[in-house]
Amino acid sequence: MHQSSSNHHSMVTSGMATRTKEEIIIEKAMESCLFKSMMSGVAGGLFGSLMGLVFGGYSGAVDTAVETQGTAKQKLLAGGRVAKNACVRQAKTFALWGTVYSGTECAIEKYRAKHDLWNSLVAGCITGGVLTSQPKIPMGAKARATQMSVGCGGVAMFSLALDYFLEHRE
C-alpha cells in the first residue's frame, strides 16, 4: 500500500487497477451472501408485485368484488383492494423465495468452494421446504412434513433444471 500526495485515501494496487480501501470494502460487501440474499429478496418482491398485479386480475375474488352491488366507484375500489392484496401476497412469496434461495445457495457454494448443480439442488430443497412450512390451513405434523417434502422436491427439481439449462449445459 502507498499513499498518494494529492489524496490521503489508502490505495491498493493490484495489476493495472488501483483501488481505495473503501472500494475494496464495498466490493467485498456486495459479494457477501447477506447482500446477495437481500438483493434477491428485493428483486423477488418487485417481481412478485408485478405477478400479483398481472394475475390478480384473473382472480375470482376480483370478479366477485366488481359484481357486488354499489356504484362504479365502489366496485372499482373493491376490485382494487383485491388486486392490491394479490400483489402483496405474491410480493411476500417471491421475496421469501429469492432471499432464502440466494442466501442458501451462496452459503453452500462458499462452504463447498464449488459452483455446481448440487448447490442448486440443495438450495432449492431448503427453499421449497421453507415456502411450504407455513400452510394456510391447520394440519398435523405428518401432513406438514409431507407438504414440505413435496415443496422441497418440487423447488429442488425446478432449481436444478433452471441452473442446468442456464449455466451447465454444454
Stockholm file with secondary structure:
# STOCKHOLM 1.0

chainA/1-170         MHQSSSNHHSMVTSGMATRTKEEIIIEKAMESCLFKSMMSGVAGGLFGSLMGLVFGGYSGAVDTAVETQGTAKQKLLAGGRVAKNACVRQAKTFALWGTVYSGTECAIEKYRAKHDLWNSLVAGCITGGVLTSQPKIPMGAKARATQMSVGCGGVAMFSLALDYFLEHRE
#=GR chainA/1-170 SS CEECSSCCSEEEEETTEEEEHHHHHHHHHHTSHHHHHHHHHHHHHHHHHHHHHHHHTTCHHHHHHHHSSSCHHHHHHHHHHHHHHHHHHHHHHHHHHHHHHHHHHHHHHHHHTCCSHHHHHHHHHHHHHHHTSSCSSCCCHHHHHHHHHHHHHHHHHHHHHHHIIIIICC
#=GC SS_cons         CEECSSCCSEEEEETTEEEEHHHHHHHHHHTSHHHHHHHHHHHHHHHHHHHHHHHHTTCHHHHHHHHSSSCHHHHHHHHHHHHHHHHHHHHHHHHHHHHHHHHHHHHHHHHHTCCSHHHHHHHHHHHHHHHTSSCSSCCCHHHHHHHHHHHHHHHHHHHHHHHIIIIICC
//
